[in-house]
Amino acid sequence: MDDKIKEMQELAERLNRASEAYYNGLPEVMTDYEWDAGFDRLTELENETGVILENSPTRNVSADDTAGTKEEHEFPALSLAKTKKVEELVKWAEMRPIWMSWKLDGLTLVATYDKGRLTKLVTRGDGHIGTNITHLAKALYGIPEKITEKGHLVVRGEAVISYEDFETFAAESGEDYANPRNLASGSLSLKDAEEVRRRKIHWIPFTLVSCEEEITSWGERMEFLKKLGFSCVESVLVEKPDQEAVQAVIDDFTKKVTDGVNPYPVDGLVITYDDTVYAASGSVTGHHATRAGYAFKWQDTSVTSVLDHIEWSCAASTITPVAVFAPVQLEGTTVKRASLCNISECERLGIGGAGTEIEVIKANKIIPKVIRVKKTEGTLHIPDACPVCGEPTVIRISDASATKTLRCTNPSCAAKQLRKFARFVSKPGMDIDGMSTATLARFISEGWIHEYRDIYHLGEHEQEIVELDRFGERSARNLITSVEKSRTVPDTRLLYALNIPLVAQDVAKRLLSAWPLETLTAMAEEAQQDDVFAAIDGIGPEKSAAFVRWFQDPNNRAVYDRLMQELTVTAGVQAAAGARCQGLVFVVTGDVHHFKNRNELKAYIESQGGKVTGSVSGSTSFLINNDVHSTSSKNKKAQALGIEILSEEDFLARFGE
């Protein structure tokens, strides 16, 4: 008995330490696979001994340490019991109609609305008390500030970051986060709303907790939310939940995970009674409401493989170790690579050299992950030179978590220019479809991209691209086709793509409205003074100087000349098609409804002789904002300056065709 109690104490401490990291954006202490295995073992020991420790994670819900005002939940956000057995789901369902939906792997946030407005946004915390983060609501996608329902409304949802957005942010920032959930958690501790918005956290409602309408069907409640403008979690109704029906739905959801159809991280499914009255009639055991719902988690299949070598992949300033091992079959796919995150993770696992025996899973059926080392051979070699540029490396230890990461010391390393390459291939730039920031980072790390022209020689590496993870013949061919298509480009987009300081889309258009591209570049290169373009409307001495200095830099000019050998450049500046907005200056803010996006509205204004700027000033003629009565900073400034605020309808009535 004493040995079992001691094991329980050790398990509880390890699990609680891992949970603290998991809920607070700290580096990952253990994998989901290891946590689930430890939790299941602890539950087994509790059942055997009849003892539940005071600090046992089976009875406690971990709280977040998000800074801010603590607030008690109006309705406790209790956790769900979980299982990996389909038969237990069927037994729980009792042949009553149920809904099955994603168990999104993020942070639960509770939104409260009164009189049609968001009044507060609170983290789940320990289920009873959370942190008020209403000030960050505008920085999260999917949380409407206003809705048409005027009564009291409480909605629970999950704040998540897609895999693509996570990879993009990690590559651009060089910051170390184990997974999208880890990044989302750490982001909600920030005070800077703009920085939070950059991380693209989406809030997806998964249940309507309370409303003044009498709706007793969970499905109808979710439809009610959708009509109010919320983008709810995907769910499926199972009218008669027997073993066959439940398994079929699980198989459909599983296929969406393995096929990569679902963009967000998930760690299972949730089943919920459609009858909300019956669901509320259950008892509360510990931190679980017995009928509120049941969580299903996939069985993680692990296989053993042998390490071939460690590949050091450079993205931004961080050089990440990647385990390359003998190919194994996992979840219907061949897996031969798995990121090891950083040096600290390698040390925790005991990673050695070639021949090291490792155990691998696909976490949540998607991400290959080394979960343990079964036998170490040799030692881990940490490179002293960057794999991209060859310059010296250095090991950095973070102050917050003591995590060891490998960094390149060369400020001019191509990997550190990732943001510039991302702007180059972006839609307003060269518009290379399918070239994500994560893909760019991989190609740079492989040594295929050092400067812009190299992108137009990726076809020479097509077969190597085919063999990369998440690629194949079709996706590689589509990418190369997109690159070839971008060889013909309007001069305005090319100037924007070059990353010339202060030369955004508007400045590029103004320069090219005065002189053709070839003349502009020649004038810049030969200019004796920086202000040669200052007389052009909207340019001025500062932007003129930035343009001239860029083209007078020998390295920039050489990069430009080599790039131009790959391209056919067309004239992008078109004469105004009309004069409805002639001489007027507009600022556009908020969402648009009649135009596809704000860029389309901007293009229309410019086609009618008008100008669009980013900020309200004394020279602004009109502010366009569909929320005419909002208290945003732009609205306030416009009101203070006596500038008329137009809705889209107002604008179209006056200036539309």
VOGU-3710 file (C-alpha; in Angstrom, 3 decimals, decimal comma):
1> mddkikemqe> 0,000/0,000/0,000  2,807/2,426/0,929  4,504/1,873/-2,448  1,253/2,667/-4,246  0,680/5,837/-2,198  4,234/6,947/-2,969  3,672/6,309/-6,688  0,426/8,295/-6,500  2,211/11,244/-4,866  4,921/11,244/-7,538
11> laerlnrase> 2,344/11,000/-10,324  0,243/13,835/-8,880  3,276/16,125/-8,613  4,425/15,379/-12,167  0,950/15,789/-13,642  0,310/19,051/-11,781  3,667/20,449/-12,913  2,810/19,545/-16,520  -0,681/21,061/-16,183  0,743/24,330/-14,887
21> ayynglpevm> 2,928/24,588/-17,984  0,040/23,522/-20,246  -2,389/26,157/-18,933  0,076/29,037/-18,710  1,944/29,048/-22,004  5,167/27,601/-20,570  7,383/25,099/-22,406  5,834/21,640/-22,580  6,834/19,365/-19,691  5,301/16,178/-21,073
31> tdyewdagfd> 3,334/15,120/-24,122  -0,445/14,620/-24,135  0,289/10,930/-24,564  2,398/10,836/-21,399  -0,091/12,980/-19,447  -3,026/10,748/-20,366  -1,059/7,615/-19,482  -0,062/9,107/-16,106  -3,596/10,290/-15,390  -5,046/6,864/-16,229
41> rltelenetg> -2,470/5,156/-13,981  -3,269/7,548/-11,115  -7,007/6,883/-11,523  -6,302/3,144/-11,473  -4,280/3,465/-8,242  -7,002/5,597/-6,614  -9,573/2,920/-7,398  -7,301/0,211/-5,988  -6,414/2,021/-2,760  -9,605/4,005/-2,164
51> vilensptrn> -7,369/7,054/-1,530  -7,591/10,362/-3,398  -4,790/12,779/-2,582  -5,579/16,411/-1,804  -3,511/17,589/-4,787  -4,696/14,878/-7,174  -5,443/16,193/-10,693  -8,412/13,791/-10,770  -10,185/16,081/-8,302  -8,635/19,460/-9,104
61> vsaddtagtk> -8,923/21,656/-12,170  -5,763/23,594/-13,036  -6,152/27,354/-13,034  -4,488/29,777/-15,376  -2,154/32,447/-14,055  -3,273/35,047/-16,596  -2,684/38,504/-15,163  -5,820/40,544/-14,571  -8,899/40,922/-12,417  -10,280/37,621/-11,141
71> eehefpalsl> -13,991/37,072/-11,610  -16,405/34,380/-10,479  -18,279/32,595/-13,240  -22,051/33,005/-13,284  -22,242/29,345/-14,371  -19,324/27,084/-13,299  -17,299/25,788/-16,241  -16,886/22,201/-15,070  -14,635/19,687/-16,791  -15,840/16,578/-18,613
81> aktkkveelv> -15,177/12,961/-17,795  -13,180/11,317/-20,586  -12,801/7,917/-22,172  -10,997/6,216/-25,034  -13,644/3,487/-25,354  -16,567/3,819/-27,765  -18,705/1,454/-25,696  -18,515/3,821/-22,726  -19,813/6,682/-24,898  -22,710/4,503/-26,021
91> kwaemrpiwm> -23,532/3,509/-22,464  -23,491/7,166/-21,335  -25,743/8,235/-24,223  -28,559/5,909/-23,049  -29,925/5,832/-26,621  -30,975/9,463/-26,283  -30,216/11,838/-29,210  -26,724/13,260/-28,825  -24,489/15,739/-30,621  -20,857/14,920/-31,339
101> swkldgltlv> -18,431/17,788/-31,935  -14,728/18,603/-31,924  -12,947/18,867/-28,598  -10,862/21,850/-29,641  -7,426/22,073/-28,030  -7,233/25,685/-26,892  -8,358/27,815/-23,961  -11,970/28,088/-22,874  -13,272/31,659/-22,729  -16,733/32,708/-21,546
111> atydkgrltk> -18,392/35,658/-23,297  -21,331/37,518/-21,735  -23,681/39,807/-23,668  -26,247/42,263/-22,345  -28,507/44,560/-24,357  -26,815/43,429/-27,557  -23,251/44,243/-26,480  -20,317/42,225/-25,193  -20,011/43,091/-21,502  -17,219/40,735/-20,432
121> lvtrgdghig> -14,863/38,014/-21,569  -13,445/35,723/-18,872  -10,978/32,820/-18,982  -12,114/29,460/-17,617  -9,597/29,545/-14,764  -10,364/26,757/-12,307  -13,932/26,465/-13,558  -15,314/28,712/-10,824  -13,085/31,793/-10,978  -11,400/33,087/-14,120
131> tnithlakal> -9,572/36,199/-15,316  -11,370/39,107/-16,983  -9,697/39,743/-20,363  -12,445/41,863/-21,948  -9,765/44,342/-23,066  -8,433/41,687/-25,469  -11,806/40,819/-27,039  -11,188/42,980/-30,125  -7,848/41,247/-30,652  -9,516/37,821/-30,972
141> ygipekitek> -11,260/36,716/-34,128  -14,864/35,494/-33,863  -16,065/37,538/-30,879  -18,654/40,049/-32,135  -18,792/43,278/-30,168  -22,511/43,661/-30,925  -25,321/41,170/-31,608  -29,035/41,561/-32,359  -30,142/39,600/-29,265  -30,847/42,172/-26,539
151> ghlvvrgeav> -31,253/39,805/-23,589  -28,673/38,308/-21,220  -26,538/35,763/-23,088  -23,631/33,591/-21,865  -21,587/31,713/-24,461  -18,699/29,340/-23,858  -16,110/28,841/-26,593  -12,538/27,798/-27,283  -9,725/30,173/-28,249  -7,558/28,334/-30,777
161> isyedfetfa> -4,790/28,981/-33,301  -4,695/27,031/-36,561  -1,649/24,909/-37,356  -0,840/27,122/-40,351  -1,013/30,356/-38,327  1,059/28,750/-35,563  3,793/27,697/-37,985  3,774/31,139/-39,606  4,087/32,966/-36,290  6,758/30,596/-34,984
171> aesgedyanp> 8,781/30,995/-38,185  8,467/34,807/-38,248  9,066/35,418/-34,551  11,650/32,773/-33,757  9,912/32,260/-30,403  9,714/28,812/-28,856  6,245/27,379/-28,332  5,538/23,668/-28,201  2,174/23,813/-29,986  -0,697/26,153/-30,961
181> rnlasgslsl> -2,361/25,826/-27,551  0,854/26,787/-25,810  1,079/29,929/-27,966  -2,590/30,850/-27,417  -2,215/30,482/-23,658  0,891/32,637/-23,515  -0,711/35,251/-25,771  -3,649/35,899/-23,457  -1,224/37,065/-20,783  -0,084/39,956/-22,974
191> kdaeevrrrk> -1,323/43,514/-22,511  -0,729/44,676/-26,080  -3,916/43,927/-28,034  -2,200/44,472/-31,395  0,454/41,902/-30,528  -2,286/39,435/-29,533  -4,151/40,069/-32,797  -0,973/39,257/-34,756  -1,158/35,716/-33,380  -4,558/35,124/-35,062
201> ihwipftlvs> -6,428/33,522/-32,181  -9,927/32,428/-33,210  -12,713/31,980/-30,661  -15,113/29,170/-31,582  -18,295/28,803/-29,470  -19,069/25,247/-28,403  -22,147/25,806/-26,225  -24,785/28,382/-25,343  -24,736/28,361/-21,552  -27,682/30,665/-20,915
211> ceeeitswge> -30,128/32,918/-22,737  -33,544/34,445/-22,120  -35,123/32,462/-24,963  -36,594/29,103/-23,926  -34,573/26,715/-26,087  -34,314/23,179/-24,728  -32,497/21,584/-27,689  -28,695/21,850/-27,809  -28,835/21,778/-31,604  -31,377/24,602/-31,732
221> rmeflkklgf> -29,258/26,596/-29,293  -26,273/26,338/-31,634  -28,452/27,383/-34,591  -29,589/30,366/-32,509  -25,936/31,364/-32,023  -25,202/30,970/-35,733  -28,088/33,296/-36,617  -26,547/35,867/-34,275  -23,329/35,733/-36,288  -21,219/33,289/-34,258
231> scvesvlvek> -19,067/30,673/-36,049  -19,750/27,601/-33,926  -17,909/24,329/-33,549  -18,664/21,650/-36,133  -21,131/19,099/-34,753  -23,126/16,057/-35,887  -26,477/14,800/-34,543  -26,759/11,086/-33,714  -30,453/10,256/-33,268  -29,932/6,666/-32,128
241> pdqeavqavi> -26,436/6,415/-30,614  -25,715/2,700/-30,740  -22,193/1,320/-31,164  -22,336/1,345/-34,972  -23,710/4,890/-35,287  -21,265/6,405/-32,790  -18,297/4,590/-34,328  -19,295/5,831/-37,793  -19,279/9,467/-36,640  -15,948/8,983/-34,851
251> ddftkkvtdg> -14,512/7,519/-38,068  -15,724/10,546/-40,080  -14,171/12,997/-37,615  -10,972/10,934/-37,492  -10,653/11,047/-41,290  -10,948/14,847/-41,210  -8,041/14,921/-38,769  -5,799/12,538/-40,692  -6,661/14,199/-44,043  -5,843/17,629/-42,613
261> vnpypvdglv> -9,334/18,995/-43,368  -9,757/20,445/-39,880  -7,330/23,394/-39,564  -7,406/23,629/-35,766  -5,755/21,400/-33,156  -8,147/18,995/-31,457  -7,604/16,454/-28,714  -10,737/14,387/-29,185  -14,497/14,737/-29,454  -17,290/15,806/-27,113
271> ityddtvyaa> -20,729/14,193/-26,904  -23,646/16,190/-25,532  -27,320/15,395/-24,964  -29,637/17,284/-27,302  -32,123/17,543/-24,436  -30,613/20,369/-22,361  -33,146/19,918/-19,543  -32,085/16,288/-19,106  -28,411/17,281/-19,374  -28,841/19,770/-16,509
281> sgsvtghhat> -30,502/17,181/-14,263  -27,342/15,226/-13,524  -25,299/15,420/-10,347  -21,886/17,018/-9,846  -19,069/14,688/-8,857  -15,853/16,518/-7,985  -15,371/18,858/-10,921  -17,521/16,859/-13,354  -21,217/17,391/-14,122  -22,293/13,825/-14,888
291> ragyafkwqd> -24,703/14,660/-17,734  -23,179/17,873/-19,073  -21,116/15,988/-21,634  -18,532/13,268/-22,158  -15,120/13,592/-23,833  -13,712/10,982/-26,180  -9,950/10,872/-26,789  -8,273/8,880/-29,519  -5,993/6,029/-28,641  -2,425/7,101/-29,479
301> tsvtsvldhi> -0,623/4,367/-31,364  3,116/4,350/-30,755  5,791/2,604/-32,771  9,501/2,080/-32,289  12,067/3,320/-34,772  15,796/3,949/-34,974  17,286/7,434/-35,275  19,270/8,025/-38,446  20,421/11,571/-37,702  19,406/14,949/-36,291
311> ewscaastit> 18,674/17,609/-38,906  19,022/21,213/-37,734  16,316/23,332/-39,358  16,792/27,109/-39,334  13,755/29,438/-39,250  14,085/33,097/-38,244  16,733/33,184/-35,494  16,104/29,716/-34,033  17,765/26,523/-35,275  15,464/23,614/-34,420
321> pvavfapvql> 16,529/19,953/-34,048  14,486/17,502/-36,138  14,721/13,746/-35,628  15,097/11,818/-38,895  14,488/8,111/-38,343  13,764/4,858/-40,134  10,317/5,229/-41,794  7,377/3,828/-39,819  3,643/3,505/-40,504  1,436/5,656/-38,245
331> egttvkrasl> -2,258/6,454/-38,688  -2,164/5,266/-42,289  0,850/7,379/-43,332  4,601/6,924/-43,528  6,429/9,000/-40,913  10,167/9,575/-40,882  10,675/13,000/-39,254  9,588/14,671/-36,004  10,526/18,055/-34,548  12,325/17,936/-31,204
341> cnisecerlg> 11,536/21,626/-30,488  14,798/22,678/-28,802  17,964/21,493/-27,059  16,189/21,235/-23,694  13,666/18,754/-25,141  16,516/16,670/-26,594  18,165/16,573/-23,179  14,881/15,696/-21,425  14,311/12,768/-23,767  17,955/11,648/-23,742
351> iggagteiev> 18,417/11,951/-27,519  21,754/10,594/-28,708  23,226/9,923/-32,121  22,580/7,502/-34,967  21,187/4,170/-33,777  19,281/5,650/-30,804  16,037/3,691/-30,345  13,000/5,994/-30,076  9,240/5,674/-29,617  7,079/7,823/-31,915
361> ikankiipkv> 3,392/8,787/-32,065  1,266/11,136/-34,167  -0,107/13,468/-31,500  -3,849/13,911/-32,048  -3,300/11,853/-35,193  -1,494/14,756/-36,904  1,856/15,850/-35,477  4,701/13,273/-35,397  6,309/13,348/-31,963  9,085/11,480/-30,192
371> irvkktegtl> 7,664/10,520/-26,794  10,567/8,629/-25,303  14,047/7,210/-25,907  14,230/3,467/-25,328  17,973/3,110/-25,852  20,596/5,812/-26,406  23,497/5,334/-28,791  26,278/7,891/-29,108  25,805/11,566/-28,207  23,845/14,511/-29,551
381> hipdacpvcg> 26,007/16,759/-31,728  25,020/20,434/-31,578  26,342/22,291/-34,650  28,639/25,264/-34,138  27,774/26,680/-37,583  24,377/27,735/-39,013  23,117/25,200/-41,610  21,858/28,074/-43,817  24,695/30,628/-43,840  27,582/28,790/-42,166
391> eptvirisda> 28,179/31,502/-39,576  28,777/30,625/-35,861  25,909/29,514/-33,612  25,297/30,173/-29,930  23,141/28,449/-27,284  20,675/30,852/-25,649  18,912/30,120/-22,342  15,595/31,928/-21,820  15,140/33,830/-18,563  11,537/32,725/-18,062
401> satktlrctn> 11,832/28,964/-18,499  15,575/28,196/-18,766  14,864/26,625/-22,162  17,975/26,100/-24,294  17,723/27,049/-27,971  20,321/27,219/-30,722  20,642/30,575/-32,521  22,502/31,865/-35,578  24,729/34,877/-34,845  24,631/36,276/-38,397
411> pscaakqlrk> 22,106/39,165/-38,632  22,133/38,856/-42,456  21,328/35,121/-42,501  18,642/34,370/-45,106  16,610/32,609/-42,433  16,371/35,897/-40,523  14,945/37,631/-43,588  11,833/35,450/-43,506  9,423/38,373/-43,125  10,888/39,983/-46,237
421> farfvskpgm> 10,472/36,798/-48,251  6,912/36,449/-46,897  6,058/39,963/-48,104  7,704/39,225/-51,455  5,432/36,212/-52,154  2,294/37,739/-50,551  -0,876/38,528/-52,500  -0,180/42,289/-52,756  3,398/41,352/-53,703  4,267/38,660/-56,238
431> didgmstatl> 1,085/36,733/-55,361  2,589/33,228/-55,278  -0,315/31,054/-54,205  0,533/28,203/-51,804  3,846/29,696/-50,663  3,164/29,982/-46,922  5,650/31,414/-44,459  6,229/27,917/-43,079  6,993/26,621/-46,579  9,407/29,497/-47,180
441> arfisegwih> 11,128/28,734/-43,881  11,589/25,109/-44,917  12,991/25,997/-48,341  15,397/28,505/-46,788  16,477/25,896/-44,253  17,101/23,425/-47,090  19,421/26,028/-48,658  17,283/26,556/-51,766  16,467/30,235/-51,174  19,078/32,892/-50,404
451> eyrdiyhlge> 17,634/35,822/-52,357  14,470/36,647/-54,325  15,626/35,212/-57,670  16,114/31,774/-56,079  12,350/31,416/-55,743  12,198/31,254/-59,556  14,603/28,320/-59,573  12,629/26,133/-57,165  11,632/23,998/-60,147  15,175/22,617/-60,044
461> heqeiveldr> 14,285/21,127/-56,637  10,827/19,825/-57,565  11,605/16,176/-56,844  13,140/17,099/-53,490  10,025/19,151/-52,658  7,834/16,146/-53,500  9,660/14,137/-50,835  9,175/16,730/-48,068  6,563/16,142/-45,360  3,097/17,516/-46,236
471> fgersarnli> 4,027/17,679/-49,906  3,568/15,291/-52,780  3,688/15,387/-56,554  0,457/17,353/-56,915  1,153/20,035/-54,302  4,755/20,450/-55,482  3,612/20,851/-59,092  0,902/23,350/-58,082  3,458/25,405/-56,194  5,942/25,463/-59,075
481> tsveksrtvp> 3,089/26,419/-61,440  2,159/29,300/-59,150  5,785/30,468/-59,079  5,953/30,405/-62,883  2,671/32,303/-63,158  4,070/35,094/-60,968  6,916/35,777/-63,415  4,604/38,311/-65,087  3,898/41,012/-62,522  2,559/44,603/-62,459
491> dtrllyalni> 5,265/47,132/-61,554  3,274/48,363/-58,528  3,245/44,897/-56,968  6,936/44,389/-57,714  7,927/47,611/-55,933  5,874/46,597/-52,902  7,390/43,091/-52,930  10,959/44,420/-52,785  10,582/45,444/-49,117  11,917/48,960/-49,717
501> plvaqdvakr> 11,489/50,876/-46,440  8,446/53,202/-46,438  7,390/51,973/-49,900  4,013/50,341/-49,346  1,319/49,898/-52,020  0,185/53,520/-52,019  3,722/54,908/-52,283  4,533/52,478/-55,098  1,500/53,687/-57,061  2,407/57,350/-56,546
511> llsawpletl> 5,982/56,839/-57,705  4,898/54,890/-60,779  2,224/57,417/-61,656  5,062/59,937/-62,105  7,706/57,833/-63,886  7,983/54,350/-65,487  9,803/51,724/-63,388  12,976/51,719/-65,513  13,215/55,514/-65,286  12,546/55,517/-61,538
521> tamaeeaqqd> 15,279/53,015/-60,757  17,791/54,761/-63,019  17,005/58,149/-61,450  17,366/56,675/-57,953  20,694/55,031/-58,735  22,146/58,198/-60,281  20,592/60,731/-57,890  22,963/63,204/-56,229  20,340/64,125/-53,622  17,904/61,953/-51,637
531> dvfaaidgig> 14,895/64,203/-52,261  14,759/63,688/-56,036  11,182/62,299/-55,784  10,002/64,530/-52,943  7,869/66,712/-55,212  5,599/63,813/-56,166  2,251/64,162/-54,357  2,243/62,071/-51,180  5,948/61,156/-51,297  7,956/63,877/-49,563
541> peksaafvrw> 11,653/63,861/-48,596  11,573/60,891/-46,182  10,015/58,374/-48,589  12,093/59,708/-51,459  15,259/59,193/-49,423  14,312/55,624/-48,499  13,715/54,756/-52,151  16,946/56,362/-53,374  19,110/54,809/-50,642  17,730/51,342/-51,310
551> fqdpnnravy> 18,628/51,473/-55,000  22,022/53,039/-54,319  22,982/50,149/-52,031  25,173/47,866/-54,230  23,829/44,670/-52,631  20,198/45,696/-53,147  20,846/46,732/-56,736  22,571/43,416/-57,471  19,647/41,471/-55,956  17,218/43,580/-58,022
561> drlmqeltvt> 19,133/43,143/-61,289  19,328/39,363/-60,851  15,599/39,226/-60,035  14,676/41,265/-63,117  16,267/38,596/-65,333  13,482/36,269/-64,158  10,490/38,600/-64,604  8,274/40,291/-67,168  7,034/43,555/-65,666  3,820/45,251/-66,818
571> agvqaaagar> 2,380/48,686/-66,062  0,190/48,502/-62,968  -0,940/52,094/-62,562  -4,159/52,696/-64,446  -5,773/56,048/-65,162  -8,914/56,794/-63,162  -12,016/55,349/-64,847  -14,277/58,066/-63,454  -14,344/61,161/-61,300  -17,011/60,443/-58,656
581> cqglvfvvtg> -14,419/60,689/-55,842  -12,158/63,228/-57,554  -10,102/65,284/-55,077  -11,565/63,547/-51,996  -9,632/61,747/-49,259  -11,227/58,730/-47,534  -10,330/56,580/-44,541  -11,897/53,098/-44,407  -12,237/51,180/-41,123  -14,156/48,161/-39,820
591> dvhhfknrne> -15,808/45,373/-41,828  -17,332/45,916/-45,263  -20,396/44,129/-46,638  -21,062/45,330/-50,195  -17,446/45,018/-51,352  -15,454/41,765/-51,031  -12,972/43,459/-48,725  -11,533/46,857/-47,892  -8,972/46,593/-50,690  -11,773/46,317/-53,240
601> lkayiesqgg> -13,460/49,417/-51,796  -10,111/51,226/-51,874  -9,581/50,222/-55,513  -13,018/51,592/-56,429  -12,322/54,942/-54,732  -8,986/55,250/-56,537  -10,611/54,315/-59,863  -12,886/57,304/-59,330  -10,051/59,727/-58,710  -10,128/59,579/-54,917
611> kvtgsvsgst> -7,438/58,796/-52,359  -7,493/56,398/-49,396  -5,268/56,945/-46,350  -4,800/54,947/-43,167  -5,474/57,586/-40,531  -7,962/60,371/-39,900  -6,508/63,904/-40,183  -7,526/67,407/-41,097  -7,195/66,527/-44,787  -9,685/63,627/-44,555
621> sflinndvhs> -12,933/64,227/-46,456  -14,928/61,236/-45,157  -14,512/58,298/-42,774  -16,235/55,111/-43,988  -17,352/52,862/-41,119  -20,433/50,645/-41,136  -20,634/51,158/-37,376  -21,338/54,873/-37,651  -22,036/55,250/-33,935  -19,082/53,252/-32,596
631> tssknkkaqa> -16,730/54,751/-30,021  -13,580/53,690/-31,891  -10,598/56,035/-31,916  -11,102/56,839/-35,608  -14,765/57,703/-35,091  -13,906/59,910/-32,118  -11,199/61,737/-34,056  -13,490/62,247/-37,053  -16,195/63,667/-34,783  -13,683/65,975/-33,095
641> lgieilseed> -12,526/67,280/-36,495  -16,061/67,613/-37,841  -15,482/64,939/-40,517  -18,611/63,166/-41,744  -18,810/59,410/-41,042  -20,448/57,362/-43,796  -21,746/53,814/-43,766  -21,169/51,776/-46,921  -24,761/52,433/-47,925  -24,217/56,181/-47,500
651> flarfge> -21,028/55,995/-49,567  -22,673/54,042/-52,392  -25,660/56,394/-52,444  -23,328/59,359/-52,995  -20,410/57,943/-54,924  -21,601/54,611/-56,339  -22,219/53,967/-59,981
//
